[in-house]
C-alpha cells in the first residue's frame, strides 16, 4: 500500500509536469506553428496519454489494494469482534457461574436454616410428648405404690389386730387355769406351815398363835402363787405370739 501510494504520487507529479509542458508547447505552437513544434506537441500529447493511462492503471491497482485492505480490515475487525464477543460471552458465563454458586450457597444455607428450625420444633414436640408420657408413667407408678403401701398397711393392721385378739383370748383362757392351780396349791402350803410350826411352839402358844400364823401364811403364800402363775403364763403367751 505504501509503495503504490508513492508511485501514484510520483506519476501525478510527472503528469502535472507533462501537462505544464503541453500547455507551454501549445502556447509556443500558437506562436510558432512549425512542423517541429507540431511534432513536439504531438509527442507531448502522446506522453500525456500514456501517463494518464499509467495513472489510471495505478489508481485502479490502488483502489483494489485499498478495497482488499478494507476487506482485510473488515475481516480483521469482524474476527476481532467475534473474538471479543466470545471473550465477553465467556466472561459473562463465568460471572453467571460464580453468581449461581453464590446463590446456590445462600439458598442452601437458607434452606438448611429453615430445616434446622423445623427439625428443632419437631424434636421439641417429640421431647414434650415423651416427658408428658414419662410424667404420666411416674404418676401412675407412684399411685400404684401408694395404693400398695396402703393395702400393706391395712393388712399389717388387720394382722396386728388379729394377733392382739388371739393374745387377749389366750390370756383370758390362761387366767382361770392359773387361779385353779393357786387354789389347789393353797391347802398344801398351809399343811406344810402347820407341820413346821408345831414342834417349836408350846401347846398353849399353839392355841394363841395358830390364828395369827394362818393369817401370815396366807398373806405370804398369796404373792408367791400369783408370781408362779405369771411365770407359767408368760412362756405360753410368747409362744402364742410367735405362732401368730
Secondary structure, DSSP 4 states (H G I P E B T S, - for coil): -HHHHHHHHHHHHHHHHHHHHHHHHHHHHHH---HHHHHHHHHHHHHHHHHHHHHHHHHHHHHHHHHHHHHHHHHHHHHHHHHHHHHHHHHHHHHHHHHHHHHHHHHHHHHHHHHHHHHHHHHHHHHHHHHHHHHHHHHHHHHHHHHHHHHHHHHHHHHHHHHHHHHHHHHHHHHHHHHHHHHHHHHHHHHHHHHHHHHHS-HHHHHHHHHHHHHHHHHHHHHHHHHHHHHHHHHHHHHHHHH-
